[in-house]
């Protein structure tokens, strides 16, 4: 609990997870906590990277593989697709200014199948 700690600051429930019906509750709790941290954690300034060079290539490959971007799309289309991905996957709390990306979101994209 934390005052205004809930989603959008609308309540005080910072985190409320249930795993009691899962066959491996501890492993599932760890997975859910990690996902919560990824979705709602804050981006450190050093973890915001420009979407250019190698990062742009990694983002393009990931977005193409995940069906958010057509192969060979221009830079503006890539940034639009990145924004759609971020909002679809509930990473709004980690969304950076246009043309930048949180490293944690990039790693999630690269690992996602």
C-alpha positions as CSV (number, residue, x, y, z in Angstrom):
1,X,0.0,0.0,0.0
2,X,1.1,3.5,-0.8
3,X,-1.0,6.6,-1.0
4,X,-1.9,7.1,-4.6
5,X,0.2,4.0,-5.5
6,X,-2.4,2.2,-7.5
7,X,-2.8,2.2,-11.3
8,X,-3.1,5.9,-12.4
9,X,-3.0,6.9,-8.7
10,X,-6.7,6.2,-8.3
11,X,-6.2,4.1,-5.2
12,X,-3.6,3.1,-2.6
13,X,-3.1,-0.5,-3.6
14,X,0.4,-0.5,-5.1
15,X,0.4,-4.2,-5.7
16,X,-2.2,-7.0,-5.3
17,X,-1.2,-10.4,-6.6
18,X,-2.9,-13.8,-6.2
19,X,-1.2,-17.1,-6.9
20,X,-2.9,-19.4,-4.5
21,X,-4.5,-21.6,-7.2
22,X,-1.3,-21.9,-9.3
23,X,0.5,-25.3,-9.4
24,X,3.8,-23.4,-8.7
25,X,2.8,-20.4,-6.6
26,X,6.2,-19.1,-5.6
27,X,7.6,-19.2,-9.2
28,X,4.4,-17.6,-10.5
29,X,4.5,-14.9,-7.8
30,X,8.1,-14.1,-8.8
31,X,7.1,-14.0,-12.5
32,X,4.1,-11.7,-11.8
33,X,6.2,-9.4,-9.5
34,X,8.8,-9.1,-12.3
35,X,6.2,-8.3,-14.8
36,X,4.6,-5.7,-12.5
37,X,8.0,-4.0,-12.0
38,X,8.6,-4.0,-15.8
39,X,5.2,-2.4,-16.5
40,X,5.1,0.1,-13.7
41,X,8.7,0.7,-12.8
42,X,10.3,4.1,-13.5
43,X,12.9,4.5,-16.2
44,X,16.2,5.8,-15.0
45,X,17.7,8.5,-17.2
46,X,20.6,6.3,-18.2
47,X,18.1,3.6,-19.4
48,X,16.5,5.8,-22.0
49,X,18.1,5.1,-25.4
50,X,17.7,6.8,-28.8
51,X,16.0,4.6,-31.4
52,X,18.8,4.8,-34.0
53,X,21.7,2.6,-35.1
54,X,21.8,-0.8,-33.5
55,X,18.8,0.0,-31.3
56,X,16.7,0.9,-34.3
57,X,17.6,-2.4,-36.0
58,X,16.7,-4.4,-32.9
59,X,13.4,-2.5,-32.5
60,X,12.5,-3.1,-36.2
61,X,13.3,-6.8,-36.1
62,X,11.3,-7.2,-32.9
63,X,8.3,-5.2,-34.1
64,X,8.3,-7.1,-37.5
65,X,8.5,-10.5,-35.7
66,X,5.6,-9.5,-33.4
67,X,3.4,-8.2,-36.2
68,X,3.5,-4.5,-35.4
69,X,5.6,-3.4,-38.4
70,X,5.9,-4.3,-42.0
71,X,9.4,-5.1,-43.3
72,X,11.2,-2.1,-44.8
73,X,9.0,0.5,-43.1
74,X,10.3,4.0,-42.8
75,X,11.5,5.5,-39.5
76,X,8.2,7.4,-38.7
77,X,6.2,4.2,-39.2
78,X,8.6,2.3,-36.9
79,X,8.1,5.0,-34.2
80,X,4.3,4.7,-34.7
81,X,4.5,0.9,-34.4
82,X,6.7,1.2,-31.3
83,X,4.1,3.5,-29.6
84,X,1.3,1.1,-30.5
85,X,3.4,-1.8,-29.0
86,X,4.1,0.1,-25.8
87,X,0.4,1.0,-25.3
88,X,-0.8,-2.5,-26.2
89,X,1.6,-4.2,-23.8
90,X,0.8,-1.7,-21.0
91,X,4.2,0.0,-20.8
92,X,2.7,3.5,-20.8
93,X,4.6,4.2,-17.5
94,X,7.9,3.5,-19.3
95,X,7.0,5.3,-22.5
96,X,9.7,7.9,-23.4
97,X,9.6,10.9,-25.7
98,X,9.2,10.1,-29.4
99,X,12.4,8.6,-30.7
100,X,13.6,7.1,-27.4
101,X,13.0,3.8,-25.7
102,X,13.4,2.3,-22.2
103,X,16.0,-0.5,-22.3
104,X,13.8,-2.8,-20.2
105,X,11.0,-2.5,-22.8
106,X,13.6,-3.2,-25.6
107,X,14.8,-6.4,-23.8
108,X,11.1,-7.5,-23.3
109,X,10.5,-7.0,-27.0
110,X,13.6,-8.9,-28.0
111,X,12.6,-11.9,-25.8
112,X,9.0,-12.0,-26.7
113,X,7.9,-14.6,-29.2
